[in-house]
């Protein structure tokens, strides 16, 4: 039964026994919602996910949504953790998106593949501490590192996997924002390191002149774009690069190195004027499509899609292309990665389970590089609109 708020006439969503994750409770709750909306939604209940498995992922469960899933490839990668040829699952409702990435993948693969490297791998929580005056705050910031081992022991006592790497102090008036920088392994780990940081903050207040603290001081930039993320420090900072000979560029993308570098230059000017964080063409498209397919926290697209795309002409007249993704926040364990289709899509990449998050990040970066060169070529040659007319949602062409 639905519940009544005792202080109002509001009718709350039915909870049922143990949260109502069993099939019968889920169906009853969906029917309850349908009745109040005067609209039947049978497809919401037609899915392959098991209700009890979604406990901890969702509340007030009524079913699952389904997004079209395609695959793009082949993509040849020569990375530290990702090595070989991959076919990348991507979930999207934007026509031409997968075709665009695949066109770039084929071009890169025929050019010898993509090199990928990870530079930093960490996540952070940034609580803020309040002091009586700026002098006390400054002294705290200057000396906190002397107590790093004590703080590390307190933080790591609540987690088996999170490792506190360092503390970064940022005084602001009589406040000090302290970034707790952790290694989180194959998990996104935000819940884990928030708990660890909260425990450490309690110890700091008890053992220093800090009056009190707020757990989130804003500097962690969780699920928000921020220029602070460009040097890295949240998720995995990863670079993907390749050299494409001019003849292959012309054969597969119908464009010259000069055309693409000119387009890139003009884009830089526009991004500067817009005050953009990073510089890219369609990075969010690829990140989102892979995140949905592979059970990632999609809200992290806000920070994960921050990157810098670079096009350069080499001394031999070829095009060197690269992207550096500043804060790619991905996981292969925990969260939605264990749910049915997310787990299977990770499996298609050989990225299911522990020890695979760095490999997954390298595959994503290489995929995004493919999307960037294909997008830029379509704009430079004037093919962009025609491609969306053929494959997109305007008037999809059903021909092969």
N, C-alpha and C positions, 0 to 999 in steps of 0.2 A: 504494500500500500504506500501511497505517497504520504509525506509528512507535512504537518502544518507548523509554521513558525508560530510559537506561542504568543509572540508579541505583535503579530500581524495576521492578515488574511492570506499571506503568501503561501502557495502550495509548492513545497520543495520537491525536487526530483527524488523518486523512490530510491532508497538505499538497499533494502533487502538484507538477508542474512549474510554475514561475512563480506559485505560490500557488493554482493550481487554479481559475481563473475561467472556463475554457472550458466549454461545455455538458457535455461528456463527464465531465470531472472533477467538476463540480457534481453530476451525476446519481450518479456512483460514490460520492461522499462521502455523499449522502443515503441511498443504499441501505445503505452501511456503518452509518450511524446507525440506520436502520430495523431492521437485523439485530440490533444490540445492544439495541434497545428492544423487539424482537419486536412491532413495530407498523408497519403500512404507512401512509405519508403522501403519497399521490400529488398532492394538491392543493398542497402546498408547492412542488412543482416546476412547477406550471401557472401561469405568470405571463408578463407582457409585458416584463419588464426583461431587458436583456442583461448576462450575467455579466461580461464584461470592463469594462463601464461602471461596475460596482459596486466595482472595485478602488479602494481608498482610502476606501470607505464601510463595508466590512464584511470580516471575515476568516472563514475556514472556511465559505464560502458553500455553502448547501444549497437555496436557493430564495428565496421571498419570501412574506410574509403579505399578506392582503388584508382591508381594512376597508371595510364598506359606505360608499358615498359618495353624499351627497345635495346639493341646492342650495337655498339660501334667498334670497328676494327678492320684490319689488324693494326696493332700498335706495338712496334718493336722498341723495347726499353733496355738500356744499359745503365743500370743504377747500382747502388750499393746493396739494396735489399730487393728491389724489383729488377729481375733480369729475365728476358725472353719476350715472347709475343703474347699480347693480351687482347681480349675482346671485352669491352667495358659495358656493363649494364647501366642504362640511364633511363630514369622515369620522368616523363614530361608530358604536358599537353600542348607544347609549342611546336607546331609543325616546322620542319627544316632544321631544327636544332641538332638532332642526331646525325642527319645527313651532312650537315656542316662540319661537325666534329670528325666524322668518318673521312670526309674528303681530306682534311688536314692530316689525319692519321696515316692514310695511304701515302700521301706525299712525304711525310716524315720517315715512314718505314722504307720507302723506295730510296730515300736519301741516306740510309744507313742507320736510322733510328734516333732515339732521344737519349741523351745522357741526363741522369738525375742525381742530385746530391742533397742531403739534409744538413743544415747548418746548426740549428738549435732545436731542442725538443723539451719543452717544459710548459707548465701552466702556472697561473698566479692568482692569489687573492690579496687584496690591498686594503686592509683595515686602516682606520684613522684614529689616532690617539690624541686626547686633549690634555693640555698642561696649564699651569697657573699663568705662565707668561712666556715670552719668546725665548728668554735666556734658558729656561729649564727645557723647553722644547728643543733648542739647538744642542744643548748638552746631551740630551737623550739620543738625538740623531747621530751625533758624533761618536758616541760610545756604545751603541747597541750591538755592534759587531763583536765587541769583547765578550758578549754573553751568548754568542751564536750557538755554542755547543749545548748550553743549558736549554735554550729555546728549541733547538733541534730535537733534543731528547723528549721534551714535552710534546711537541707537535707530532713526532713519529710514534709516540706511544699509543695513538689512536688508529694507526693504519699499518698494514703489513706491506703495502705496495708504494705508498707515497714517500718520496725522499726529499727533504728540504735541502735545496741547493745553496741558497743564499738569501740575504735580506737586503732590500734597497730602501733607503730612507729618503723621504721628500718633505722637508719642512715647509709649511705654509702658515705664516703667522704663528700663533701658539698651538698649532696642530702639527702633527707629523703623520703623513701617510707612509705606511710601511708595506712594501710589496714582498710577500712571502712567495718565493719562486720554488716550485716543486717539479720533480720528475714524476710522472704519473704512469709510466709504462704503456700498456696497450689500451688503457681506459681513458676516456675524456677526463674523468677523475675530479670534476668540479665538486660534487657532493663530498667526496673523500677529503679533498684538501680544505674545503670550507670547515669541516668538522675539526681537522687537525689544526687549522689556523685559529679557530675559536678557542680551542683548548690552550694554545700557546698564548693567545691574547690575555686570557684570564691569568696566566702565570705572570705575564709582563706587568699587568696592572697591580698585582699583588707584590711585585718585587722591584718596581721602579716608581718614579714620581708621576707616572701617568694617572690622571684622575679617572678617566673611563675611556671606552672605545666604542666605535661602531664597526661592525664586521666588514661592511662594504664602503670603501672610501671613494669609489669611482674610478680609481686608476687601473683597476683590473680590466676594464673595458670588456666585460663579459657580454657577448651578444650585442655589441655596439661597435661601429667603425670608429677608429681613432688613429690619429697620426702617430701616437706613441707606439703603435703596434708595428710600424714599418721596419724598425731595426730587429724585430723578433721579440720573443719572450712570452708569447701565448700560443700554445700549440706547436706545430712544427713549421719552421722556416725552411722552405725547400725550393731549389732552383732546378728548372728543366731547360735544356738547351740543345740546339742542333744546327748543323750547317746544311743548307739546301743549294745544290748547284743551280745556276741560272737556267739551264736547259730543262731540268726537271720542274722547276718552278713554273716555267712557261707551259710545259706539257700538261701539268696536272691542275694548276691554279690559274693559268692564262694571264700571268702577270710577271713583271720584271722586278729584280731587286730594287731598282731605282724607284719604281712606282710605290713599293711598299715602304721604303724608308722615307719617302716624301710624305706619305699618308701618316706614318708614325710621327714625324716631326710636326705636322699640322695638329695632330691629336694632342701632343704634348702642350702646345700653345693653348689649345682650348681647355685642357684640363687644368692648366695653371690659372686661367681666367676664372674657371668654375670653382677653384679652391678644392679640387678633388683630392682624396687621399689615395695615393697610388695612381697608376696609369694602365688601363687595359681596355679591351674592346667588349668582350662578353664573358668575363670571368665568372660572374654570378650565375650565368646560365648553366655552365658545366658543373660547378660546385653543387648547385641545387639539385640538378638531375641525378647526380651520383649519390648525394646525401639521402634523397628520398628512396632511391633504389636500395641502398645498403644500410638502412636502419640508423642513420646518423641523427643527431639533434639538429633539425633543419634551421632552428633559430640561430645557430652558430654561423650560418651563411653571412650574417651581418659583419662578423670579423674575419671569417675564413676566405671571403672573396677579395680581400685586400691584397693587391699585388702590383708588380711593375713589369710590363711587357717591353721588350727592347728589340729593335730591328737594326742590324748593321750590315754594311757591305764589306766583305773581306777583301784582302789584297788580290785574291784570285777572281774577284767579281761574283762570288757566291753570296748568298744571304745567310747571315748568322742570326738566328732567332732564339730568344730566351724569355722565360718568365721567372720571377722570383715571388713566390707566395709567402707573405710575411707571417701569417698566423693561422695556418691550416689546422683546425681543431677537429681531429678525427679519432675514432676508436674502432677496435675490432672485438672488444669484449664489453659487456655491460650495456645498459640502456636498451635501445631498440635493435641492437645487433644480434640478439638471441631470438628475435621474433621471426618465425617462418620465412617470409620472403626476403627480409633483410639479411638473414643468415645465409640463405641460398645465393643471393647476389654476391655477398662477400666470398662465398665458396667458389663461384665462377671465376673469381680473380685470384684464387688461392690465398685469400686473406682472412679466412674464418678462424677466429680464436686467438689465443695468446701468441705473442711473438711476431705479429703480422702488421701492426699499426704503421710502422715506418715504411714497409713495402706498399701498403695502401696509400699512404701520402704521396709516395713517388709516382704511383700509377695515376693518381688524380692530377698531379702537376703536369705529367706528360700529356694527359688528355686535354687539359686546359690549354697547353701550348698548341695542340692541334686545332682547337677551336679558335684560338687567336689568329693564327695565320690564315685559316679558311675565311673567317669573318673579314679580316683586313683585305684579303684578295677580292672578296665579293664586293666590298665597298669601292676599292680602287678601280675595278673593271666595270663598275656599274651593273653587276649581276645580282646585287643584293635583293632588290625588289622583285626581280623575275624569279629568283629562287623561292621567295616566300609565296609568290603567286602559284608556283608549281607544287611546292610541298607544304605550304603553310595552311593556315586556317581560313584564308580568304575564299579561294576556289580550288581546293585540292585536286590535282590531276591524278586520276586513278591509273594512268598508263604506267608500264614498267619504267 
